Amino acid sequence: MLEKLINKGQKSGFSTIDFTGDMQIPDSEKFRQTLFNGLGRAKAFGCGLLMVKRL
């Protein structure tokens, strides 16, 4: 499929964003699942991963 896009002169792409801040976690099980599985549609491209540290 990528070959077809390149041949037609089109490029595929996506954008990323970084957030920094504090958060409170009301549902620890849901947070754990998201932390280990990632979130969003671009996980296959290395996006959607969370890096957190305890204060």
PDB file of N, CA, C, O and CB in Angstrom:
ATOM      1  N   MET A   1       0.825  -1.198   0.000  1.00  0.00           N
ATOM      2  CA  MET A   1       0.000   0.000   0.000  1.00  0.00           C
ATOM      3  C   MET A   1       0.866   1.259   0.000  1.00  0.00           C
ATOM      4  O   MET A   1       0.580   2.209  -0.728  1.00  0.00           O
ATOM      5  CB  MET A   1      -0.937   0.000   1.209  1.00  0.00           C
ATOM      6  N   LEU A   2       1.921   1.269   0.811  1.00  0.00           N
ATOM      7  CA  LEU A   2       2.810   2.421   0.848  1.00  0.00           C
ATOM      8  C   LEU A   2       3.426   2.664  -0.521  1.00  0.00           C
ATOM      9  O   LEU A   2       3.610   3.809  -0.933  1.00  0.00           O
ATOM     10  CB  LEU A   2       3.906   2.222   1.898  1.00  0.00           C
ATOM     11  N   GLU A   3       3.743   1.588  -1.221  1.00  0.00           N
ATOM     12  CA  GLU A   3       4.300   1.705  -2.560  1.00  0.00           C
ATOM     13  C   GLU A   3       3.332   2.448  -3.482  1.00  0.00           C
ATOM     14  O   GLU A   3       3.754   3.294  -4.271  1.00  0.00           O
ATOM     15  CB  GLU A   3       4.623   0.315  -3.128  1.00  0.00           C
ATOM     16  N   LYS A   4       2.046   2.138  -3.387  1.00  0.00           N
ATOM     17  CA  LYS A   4       1.041   2.807  -4.213  1.00  0.00           C
ATOM     18  C   LYS A   4       0.971   4.289  -3.890  1.00  0.00           C
ATOM     19  O   LYS A   4       0.829   5.111  -4.796  1.00  0.00           O
ATOM     20  CB  LYS A   4      -0.331   2.164  -4.015  1.00  0.00           C
ATOM     21  N   LEU A   5       1.070   4.651  -2.596  1.00  0.00           N
ATOM     22  CA  LEU A   5       1.018   6.062  -2.215  1.00  0.00           C
ATOM     23  C   LEU A   5       2.228   6.820  -2.745  1.00  0.00           C
ATOM     24  O   LEU A   5       2.100   7.949  -3.219  1.00  0.00           O
ATOM     25  CB  LEU A   5       0.938   6.201  -0.696  1.00  0.00           C
ATOM     26  N   ILE A   6       3.396   6.204  -2.664  1.00  0.00           N
ATOM     27  CA  ILE A   6       4.612   6.866  -3.152  1.00  0.00           C
ATOM     28  C   ILE A   6       4.540   7.037  -4.662  1.00  0.00           C
ATOM     29  O   ILE A   6       4.936   8.079  -5.185  1.00  0.00           O
ATOM     30  CB  ILE A   6       5.876   6.058  -2.764  1.00  0.00           C
ATOM     31  N   ASN A   7       4.040   6.034  -5.365  1.00  0.00           N
ATOM     32  CA  ASN A   7       3.933   6.123  -6.816  1.00  0.00           C
ATOM     33  C   ASN A   7       2.972   7.214  -7.250  1.00  0.00           C
ATOM     34  O   ASN A   7       3.159   7.804  -8.314  1.00  0.00           O
ATOM     35  CB  ASN A   7       3.491   4.798  -7.386  1.00  0.00           C
ATOM     36  N   LYS A   8       1.955   7.498  -6.463  1.00  0.00           N
ATOM     37  CA  LYS A   8       0.987   8.541  -6.803  1.00  0.00           C
ATOM     38  C   LYS A   8       1.450   9.922  -6.341  1.00  0.00           C
ATOM     39  O   LYS A   8       0.758  10.917  -6.558  1.00  0.00           O
ATOM     40  CB  LYS A   8      -0.367   8.218  -6.187  1.00  0.00           C
ATOM     41  N   GLY A   9       2.631   9.980  -5.696  1.00  0.00           N
ATOM     42  CA  GLY A   9       3.131  11.268  -5.235  1.00  0.00           C
ATOM     43  C   GLY A   9       2.541  11.710  -3.919  1.00  0.00           C
ATOM     44  O   GLY A   9       2.724  12.861  -3.522  1.00  0.00           O
ATOM     45  N   GLN A  10       1.840  10.835  -3.232  1.00  0.00           N
ATOM     46  CA  GLN A  10       1.254  11.167  -1.936  1.00  0.00           C
ATOM     47  C   GLN A  10       2.159  10.640  -0.833  1.00  0.00           C
ATOM     48  O   GLN A  10       2.882   9.660  -1.012  1.00  0.00           O
ATOM     49  CB  GLN A  10      -0.178  10.580  -1.802  1.00  0.00           C
ATOM     50  N   LYS A  11       2.103  11.300   0.290  1.00  0.00           N
ATOM     51  CA  LYS A  11       2.880  10.859   1.444  1.00  0.00           C
ATOM     52  C   LYS A  11       1.929  10.578   2.596  1.00  0.00           C
ATOM     53  O   LYS A  11       0.924  11.267   2.773  1.00  0.00           O
ATOM     54  CB  LYS A  11       3.944  11.921   1.849  1.00  0.00           C
ATOM     55  N   SER A  12       2.259   9.561   3.369  1.00  0.00           N
ATOM     56  CA  SER A  12       1.491   9.315   4.580  1.00  0.00           C
ATOM     57  C   SER A  12       2.216   9.996   5.734  1.00  0.00           C
ATOM     58  O   SER A  12       3.416  10.259   5.647  1.00  0.00           O
ATOM     59  CB  SER A  12       1.308   7.779   4.845  1.00  0.00           C
ATOM     60  N   GLY A  13       1.508  10.276   6.794  1.00  0.00           N
ATOM     61  CA  GLY A  13       2.149  10.933   7.923  1.00  0.00           C
ATOM     62  C   GLY A  13       1.230  11.026   9.118  1.00  0.00           C
ATOM     63  O   GLY A  13       0.043  10.711   9.037  1.00  0.00           O
ATOM     64  N   PHE A  14       1.789  11.457  10.215  1.00  0.00           N
ATOM     65  CA  PHE A  14       1.044  11.672  11.435  1.00  0.00           C
ATOM     66  C   PHE A  14       1.785  12.706  12.255  1.00  0.00           C
ATOM     67  O   PHE A  14       2.945  13.010  11.976  1.00  0.00           O
ATOM     68  CB  PHE A  14       0.852  10.352  12.226  1.00  0.00           C
ATOM     69  N   SER A  15       1.133  13.240  13.250  1.00  0.00           N
ATOM     70  CA  SER A  15       1.776  14.230  14.106  1.00  0.00           C
ATOM     71  C   SER A  15       1.760  13.731  15.545  1.00  0.00           C
ATOM     72  O   SER A  15       0.962  12.866  15.906  1.00  0.00           O
ATOM     73  CB  SER A  15       1.072  15.609  13.993  1.00  0.00           C
ATOM     74  N   THR A  16       2.644  14.282  16.353  1.00  0.00           N
ATOM     75  CA  THR A  16       2.730  13.906  17.756  1.00  0.00           C
ATOM     76  C   THR A  16       2.657  15.148  18.632  1.00  0.00           C
ATOM     77  O   THR A  16       2.832  16.272  18.160  1.00  0.00           O
ATOM     78  CB  THR A  16       4.025  13.125  18.032  1.00  0.00           C
ATOM     79  N   ILE A  17       2.399  14.926  19.902  1.00  0.00           N
ATOM     80  CA  ILE A  17       2.380  16.021  20.869  1.00  0.00           C
ATOM     81  C   ILE A  17       2.834  15.481  22.216  1.00  0.00           C
ATOM     82  O   ILE A  17       2.546  14.336  22.561  1.00  0.00           O
ATOM     83  CB  ILE A  17       0.960  16.663  20.974  1.00  0.00           C
ATOM     84  N   ASP A  18       3.537  16.299  22.967  1.00  0.00           N
ATOM     85  CA  ASP A  18       3.997  15.921  24.307  1.00  0.00           C
ATOM     86  C   ASP A  18       3.267  16.780  25.333  1.00  0.00           C
ATOM     87  O   ASP A  18       3.099  17.985  25.143  1.00  0.00           O
ATOM     88  CB  ASP A  18       5.549  16.087  24.443  1.00  0.00           C
ATOM     89  N   PHE A  19       2.838  16.152  26.415  1.00  0.00           N
ATOM     90  CA  PHE A  19       2.205  16.857  27.522  1.00  0.00           C
ATOM     91  C   PHE A  19       3.074  16.678  28.756  1.00  0.00           C
ATOM     92  O   PHE A  19       3.641  15.607  28.976  1.00  0.00           O
ATOM     93  CB  PHE A  19       0.753  16.339  27.775  1.00  0.00           C
ATOM     94  N   THR A  20       3.174  17.715  29.547  1.00  0.00           N
ATOM     95  CA  THR A  20       3.873  17.644  30.823  1.00  0.00           C
ATOM     96  C   THR A  20       2.951  18.233  31.881  1.00  0.00           C
ATOM     97  O   THR A  20       2.343  19.282  31.667  1.00  0.00           O
ATOM     98  CB  THR A  20       5.250  18.402  30.773  1.00  0.00           C
ATOM     99  N   GLY A  21       2.850  17.560  33.022  1.00  0.00           N
ATOM    100  CA  GLY A  21       2.006  18.094  34.082  1.00  0.00           C
ATOM    101  C   GLY A  21       1.761  17.069  35.173  1.00  0.00           C
ATOM    102  O   GLY A  21       2.356  15.992  35.187  1.00  0.00           O
ATOM    103  N   ASP A  22       0.876  17.427  36.084  1.00  0.00           N
ATOM    104  CA  ASP A  22       0.478  16.552  37.190  1.00  0.00           C
ATOM    105  C   ASP A  22      -0.897  15.987  36.884  1.00  0.00           C
ATOM    106  O   ASP A  22      -1.678  16.597  36.154  1.00  0.00           O
ATOM    107  CB  ASP A  22       0.475  17.317  38.554  1.00  0.00           C
ATOM    108  N   MET A  23      -1.192  14.816  37.445  1.00  0.00           N
ATOM    109  CA  MET A  23      -2.518  14.243  37.257  1.00  0.00           C
ATOM    110  C   MET A  23      -2.916  13.436  38.474  1.00  0.00           C
ATOM    111  O   MET A  23      -2.074  12.949  39.229  1.00  0.00           O
ATOM    112  CB  MET A  23      -2.561  13.370  36.000  1.00  0.00           C
ATOM    113  N   GLN A  24      -4.211  13.310  38.642  1.00  0.00           N
ATOM    114  CA  GLN A  24      -4.778  12.449  39.667  1.00  0.00           C
ATOM    115  C   GLN A  24      -5.471  11.305  38.949  1.00  0.00           C
ATOM    116  O   GLN A  24      -6.090  11.510  37.905  1.00  0.00           O
ATOM    117  CB  GLN A  24      -5.769  13.228  40.606  1.00  0.00           C
ATOM    118  N   ILE A  25      -5.375  10.111  39.495  1.00  0.00           N
ATOM    119  CA  ILE A  25      -5.900   8.921  38.831  1.00  0.00           C
ATOM    120  C   ILE A  25      -7.062   8.358  39.644  1.00  0.00           C
ATOM    121  O   ILE A  25      -6.841   7.715  40.670  1.00  0.00           O
ATOM    122  CB  ILE A  25      -4.788   7.851  38.649  1.00  0.00           C
ATOM    123  N   PRO A  26      -8.301   8.592  39.197  1.00  0.00           N
ATOM    124  CA  PRO A  26      -9.458   8.083  39.940  1.00  0.00           C
ATOM    125  C   PRO A  26      -9.714   6.590  39.727  1.00  0.00           C
ATOM    126  O   PRO A  26     -10.260   5.935  40.614  1.00  0.00           O
ATOM    127  CB  PRO A  26     -10.687   8.855  39.547  1.00  0.00           C
ATOM    128  N   ASP A  27      -9.333   6.037  38.569  1.00  0.00           N
ATOM    129  CA  ASP A  27      -9.565   4.620  38.269  1.00  0.00           C
ATOM    130  C   ASP A  27      -8.207   3.974  37.979  1.00  0.00           C
ATOM    131  O   ASP A  27      -7.718   4.011  36.850  1.00  0.00           O
ATOM    132  CB  ASP A  27     -10.558   4.441  37.046  1.00  0.00           C
ATOM    133  N   SER A  28      -7.611   3.388  39.007  1.00  0.00           N
ATOM    134  CA  SER A  28      -6.247   2.868  38.866  1.00  0.00           C
ATOM    135  C   SER A  28      -6.170   1.691  37.898  1.00  0.00           C
ATOM    136  O   SER A  28      -5.151   1.533  37.226  1.00  0.00           O
ATOM    137  CB  SER A  28      -5.710   2.444  40.223  1.00  0.00           C
ATOM    138  N   GLU A  29      -7.201   0.865  37.801  1.00  0.00           N
ATOM    139  CA  GLU A  29      -7.173  -0.266  36.877  1.00  0.00           C
ATOM    140  C   GLU A  29      -7.202   0.200  35.420  1.00  0.00           C
ATOM    141  O   GLU A  29      -6.464  -0.324  34.585  1.00  0.00           O
ATOM    142  CB  GLU A  29      -8.352  -1.199  37.152  1.00  0.00           C
ATOM    143  N   LYS A  30      -8.038   1.164  35.121  1.00  0.00           N
ATOM    144  CA  LYS A  30      -8.102   1.699  33.759  1.00  0.00           C
ATOM    145  C   LYS A  30      -6.782   2.390  33.385  1.00  0.00           C
ATOM    146  O   LYS A  30      -6.313   2.276  32.253  1.00  0.00           O
ATOM    147  CB  LYS A  30      -9.284   2.690  33.624  1.00  0.00           C
ATOM    148  N   PHE A  31      -6.198   3.098  34.341  1.00  0.00           N
ATOM    149  CA  PHE A  31      -4.915   3.747  34.091  1.00  0.00           C
ATOM    150  C   PHE A  31      -3.833   2.698  33.824  1.00  0.00           C
ATOM    151  O   PHE A  31      -3.025   2.869  32.911  1.00  0.00           O
ATOM    152  CB  PHE A  31      -4.519   4.640  35.288  1.00  0.00           C
ATOM    153  N   ARG A  32      -3.806   1.622  34.603  1.00  0.00           N
ATOM    154  CA  ARG A  32      -2.821   0.562  34.421  1.00  0.00           C
ATOM    155  C   ARG A  32      -2.936  -0.049  33.031  1.00  0.00           C
ATOM    156  O   ARG A  32      -1.922  -0.286  32.374  1.00  0.00           O
ATOM    157  CB  ARG A  32      -2.994  -0.521  35.492  1.00  0.00           C
ATOM    158  N   GLN A  33      -4.154  -0.306  32.578  1.00  0.00           N
ATOM    159  CA  GLN A  33      -4.364  -0.872  31.242  1.00  0.00           C
ATOM    160  C   GLN A  33      -3.847   0.076  30.161  1.00  0.00           C
ATOM    161  O   GLN A  33      -3.188  -0.351  29.212  1.00  0.00           O
ATOM    162  CB  GLN A  33      -5.859  -1.170  31.013  1.00  0.00           C
ATOM    163  N   THR A  34      -4.146   1.348  30.311  1.00  0.00           N
ATOM    164  CA  THR A  34      -3.696   2.346  29.338  1.00  0.00           C
ATOM    165  C   THR A  34      -2.183   2.485  29.356  1.00  0.00           C
ATOM    166  O   THR A  34      -1.557   2.620  28.305  1.00  0.00           O
ATOM    167  CB  THR A  34      -4.349   3.700  29.618  1.00  0.00           C
ATOM    168  N   LEU A  35      -1.595   2.453  30.538  1.00  0.00           N
ATOM    169  CA  LEU A  35      -0.146   2.578  30.673  1.00  0.00           C
ATOM    170  C   LEU A  35       0.569   1.440  29.953  1.00  0.00           C
ATOM    171  O   LEU A  35       1.565   1.672  29.267  1.00  0.00           O
ATOM    172  CB  LEU A  35       0.254   2.599  32.153  1.00  0.00           C
ATOM    173  N   PHE A  36       0.072   0.214  30.100  1.00  0.00           N
ATOM    174  CA  PHE A  36       0.733  -0.939  29.504  1.00  0.00           C
ATOM    175  C   PHE A  36       0.349  -1.174  28.047  1.00  0.00           C
ATOM    176  O   PHE A  36       1.124  -1.781  27.308  1.00  0.00           O
ATOM    177  CB  PHE A  36       0.419  -2.163  30.303  1.00  0.00           C
ATOM    178  N   ASN A  37      -0.820  -0.715  27.611  1.00  0.00           N
ATOM    179  CA  ASN A  37      -1.281  -0.956  26.237  1.00  0.00           C
ATOM    180  C   ASN A  37      -1.145   0.245  25.319  1.00  0.00           C
ATOM    181  O   ASN A  37      -1.194   0.090  24.099  1.00  0.00           O
ATOM    182  CB  ASN A  37      -2.707  -1.386  26.257  1.00  0.00           C
ATOM    183  N   GLY A  38      -0.977   1.433  25.870  1.00  0.00           N
ATOM    184  CA  GLY A  38      -0.908   2.641  25.067  1.00  0.00           C
ATOM    185  C   GLY A  38      -2.303   3.151  24.741  1.00  0.00           C
ATOM    186  O   GLY A  38      -3.303   2.530  25.100  1.00  0.00           O
ATOM    187  N   LEU A  39      -2.361   4.294  24.056  1.00  0.00           N
ATOM    188  CA  LEU A  39      -3.650   4.852  23.672  1.00  0.00           C
ATOM    189  C   LEU A  39      -3.560   5.518  22.311  1.00  0.00           C
ATOM    190  O   LEU A  39      -2.484   5.941  21.888  1.00  0.00           O
ATOM    191  CB  LEU A  39      -4.138   5.851  24.721  1.00  0.00           C
ATOM    192  N   GLY A  40      -4.678   5.609  21.636  1.00  0.00           N
ATOM    193  CA  GLY A  40      -4.729   6.271  20.338  1.00  0.00           C
ATOM    194  C   GLY A  40      -4.537   5.328  19.167  1.00  0.00           C
ATOM    195  O   GLY A  40      -4.291   4.133  19.334  1.00  0.00           O
ATOM    196  N   ARG A  41      -4.657   5.903  17.966  1.00  0.00           N
ATOM    197  CA  ARG A  41      -4.616   5.107  16.734  1.00  0.00           C
ATOM    198  C   ARG A  41      -3.220   4.895  16.184  1.00  0.00           C
ATOM    199  O   ARG A  41      -3.033   4.019  15.339  1.00  0.00           O
ATOM    200  CB  ARG A  41      -5.450   5.760  15.688  1.00  0.00           C
ATOM    201  N   ALA A  42      -2.235   5.657  16.626  1.00  0.00           N
ATOM    202  CA  ALA A  42      -0.897   5.578  16.040  1.00  0.00           C
ATOM    203  C   ALA A  42       0.061   4.735  16.884  1.00  0.00           C
ATOM    204  O   ALA A  42       1.274   4.933  16.816  1.00  0.00           O
ATOM    205  CB  ALA A  42      -0.328   6.974  15.863  1.00  0.00           C
ATOM    206  N   LYS A  43      -0.460   3.807  17.672  1.00  0.00           N
ATOM    207  CA  LYS A  43       0.395   2.969  18.509  1.00  0.00           C
ATOM    208  C   LYS A  43       1.386   2.159  17.682  1.00  0.00           C
ATOM    209  O   LYS A  43       2.505   1.912  18.132  1.00  0.00           O
ATOM    210  CB  LYS A  43      -0.453   2.036  19.351  1.00  0.00           C
ATOM    211  N   ALA A  44       1.000   1.751  16.507  1.00  0.00           N
ATOM    212  CA  ALA A  44       1.886   0.962  15.648  1.00  0.00           C
ATOM    213  C   ALA A  44       3.106   1.767  15.201  1.00  0.00           C
ATOM    214  O   ALA A  44       4.100   1.190  14.760  1.00  0.00           O
ATOM    215  CB  ALA A  44       1.122   0.457  14.426  1.00  0.00           C
ATOM    216  N   PHE A  45       3.038   3.082  15.310  1.00  0.00           N
ATOM    217  CA  PHE A  45       4.143   3.950  14.916  1.00  0.00           C
ATOM    218  C   PHE A  45       4.952   4.430  16.111  1.00  0.00           C
ATOM    219  O   PHE A  45       5.796   5.315  15.975  1.00  0.00           O
ATOM    220  CB  PHE A  45       3.618   5.139  14.146  1.00  0.00           C
ATOM    221  N   GLY A  46       4.700   3.848  17.290  1.00  0.00           N
ATOM    222  CA  GLY A  46       5.429   4.233  18.496  1.00  0.00           C
ATOM    223  C   GLY A  46       4.804   5.392  19.230  1.00  0.00           C
ATOM    224  O   GLY A  46       5.393   5.899  20.185  1.00  0.00           O
ATOM    225  N   CYS A  47       3.646   5.823  18.823  1.00  0.00           N
ATOM    226  CA  CYS A  47       2.935   6.893  19.516  1.00  0.00           C
ATOM    227  C   CYS A  47       1.952   6.276  20.504  1.00  0.00           C
ATOM    228  O   CYS A  47       1.683   5.076  20.446  1.00  0.00           O
ATOM    229  CB  CYS A  47       2.196   7.822  18.505  1.00  0.00           C
ATOM    230  N   GLY A  48       1.426   7.073  21.393  1.00  0.00           N
ATOM    231  CA  GLY A  48       0.426   6.593  22.325  1.00  0.00           C
ATOM    232  C   GLY A  48       0.992   5.937  23.566  1.00  0.00           C
ATOM    233  O   GLY A  48       0.253   5.353  24.357  1.00  0.00           O
ATOM    234  N   LEU A  49       2.302   6.030  23.740  1.00  0.00           N
ATOM    235  CA  LEU A  49       2.925   5.473  24.923  1.00  0.00           C
ATOM    236  C   LEU A  49       2.978   6.530  26.013  1.00  0.00           C
ATOM    237  O   LEU A  49       3.099   7.722  25.731  1.00  0.00           O
ATOM    238  CB  LEU A  49       4.332   4.942  24.604  1.00  0.00           C
ATOM    239  N   LEU A  50       2.889   6.084  27.260  1.00  0.00           N
ATOM    240  CA  LEU A  50       2.925   7.013  28.387  1.00  0.00           C
ATOM    241  C   LEU A  50       4.217   6.829  29.167  1.00  0.00           C
ATOM    242  O   LEU A  50       4.635   5.703  29.436  1.00  0.00           O
ATOM    243  CB  LEU A  50       1.704   6.809  29.308  1.00  0.00           C
ATOM    244  N   MET A  51       4.837   7.926  29.523  1.00  0.00           N
ATOM    245  CA  MET A  51       5.978   7.882  30.413  1.00  0.00           C
ATOM    246  C   MET A  51       5.583   8.664  31.654  1.00  0.00           C
ATOM    247  O   MET A  51       5.362   9.873  31.585  1.00  0.00           O
ATOM    248  CB  MET A  51       7.277   8.464  29.740  1.00  0.00           C
ATOM    249  N   VAL A  52       5.494   7.991  32.768  1.00  0.00           N
ATOM    250  CA  VAL A  52       5.059   8.640  34.011  1.00  0.00           C
ATOM    251  C   VAL A  52       6.088   8.364  35.109  1.00  0.00           C
ATOM    252  O   VAL A  52       6.807   7.365  35.081  1.00  0.00           O
ATOM    253  CB  VAL A  52       3.641   8.134  34.443  1.00  0.00           C
ATOM    254  N   LYS A  53       6.134   9.268  36.061  1.00  0.00           N
ATOM    255  CA  LYS A  53       6.967   9.042  37.236  1.00  0.00           C
ATOM    256  C   LYS A  53       6.232   9.553  38.458  1.00  0.00           C
ATOM    257  O   LYS A  53       5.507  10.547  38.405  1.00  0.00           O
ATOM    258  CB  LYS A  53       8.349   9.734  37.090  1.00  0.00           C
ATOM    259  N   ARG A  54       6.431   8.866  39.533  1.00  0.00           N
ATOM    260  CA  ARG A  54       5.782   9.213  40.801  1.00  0.00           C
ATOM    261  C   ARG A  54       6.504  10.400  41.433  1.00  0.00           C
ATOM    262  O   ARG A  54       7.732  10.480  41.404  1.00  0.00           O
ATOM    263  CB  ARG A  54       5.771   7.995  41.774  1.00  0.00           C
ATOM    264  N   LEU A  55       5.744  11.299  41.991  1.00  0.00           N
ATOM    265  CA  LEU A  55       6.351  12.460  42.682  1.00  0.00           C
ATOM    266  C   LEU A  55       6.549  12.154  44.136  1.00  0.00           C
ATOM    267  O   LEU A  55       7.044  12.998  44.883  1.00  0.00           O
ATOM    268  CB  LEU A  55       5.480  13.719  42.531  1.00  0.00           C
TER     269      LEU A  55
END
